[in-house]
């Protein structure tokens, strides 16, 4: 649809006529008196066209001044009501190959990267951030709608990148702090995944939980690890990994979130699928209309007509 950004400029269209009617005649007579010399004494063929050149040039200039634009069909954009930060454990124990994935044992972190990466891709419209933690916690990716980059940064993470220990309190505190500083969104969520217990950092999990509860940030916690093997001579005993489930449950319950535990790929996939249901993507339909500027077309026409008018004496001499 054609539209004008400054439609009031079209009110200047009758200005030459008003000047001709209201001002006293100038030294040259013609259909319209303008500061530009109109060679009205050309041959009949040229003389009948030159006034129209001036009128067309004026019309083109006014159309260009009105900033014509072509508005395309409305395009809908998704906008979510949630900000989500994934806090992922990179401590040394995440290197354990006690999870079977695609028929072979792999590191715990590799499974998390695959499953959590798929979760990120499904969160269309949500702003996703990424916190990685070990001895310390780091904001690897700020909240963003760029899911592809966030997933890439998660896949590039390596065990021990942030240290060998587990600073759960620091990770949760950093995630909450970033959610609060990134905007006023009321739907703020942290999904914290670890395979151990807090044994590093400056902030205790209890203190970070208190901050999250006061800030109305929901925290879902995930304990993820396979069974560990303990060899006693020829005997092999399997026992659960040392995950502080009590602390993780406390964090989730205090902040209005949920605690989950998984020992294999299927269990972890079910957890993230359930999180999709607990924290559904709430999309408000926003739309915009593509704008294509058209002012350069009438402006170009006015320029060409002006050049043609400037060459009018030469054309007149040629005709004579």
ABEGO torsion letter per residue (X at the ends): XBBBABAAAAAAAAAAAAAAAABBBBABBBABBBABBBBAABBAAAAAAAAAAAAAAAAAAAAAAAGBBBBBBBBBBBBBABBBBBBBBABAAAABBABBBGGBBBBAAAAAAAAAAAAAAABBGBBBBBBBBBABBBBABBBBABAAAAAAAAAABBBGAAEABBBAAAAAAAAAAAAAAAEABABBBBBBBBABBBABEABBAAAAAAAAAAAGBBBBBBBBBBBBBBBBEABBBBBBBBBBAAAAAAAAAAAGBBBBBBABAAAAAAAAAAAAAABBBBBBBBBBBBBBBAAAAAAAAAAAAAAAAAAAAAAAAAAX
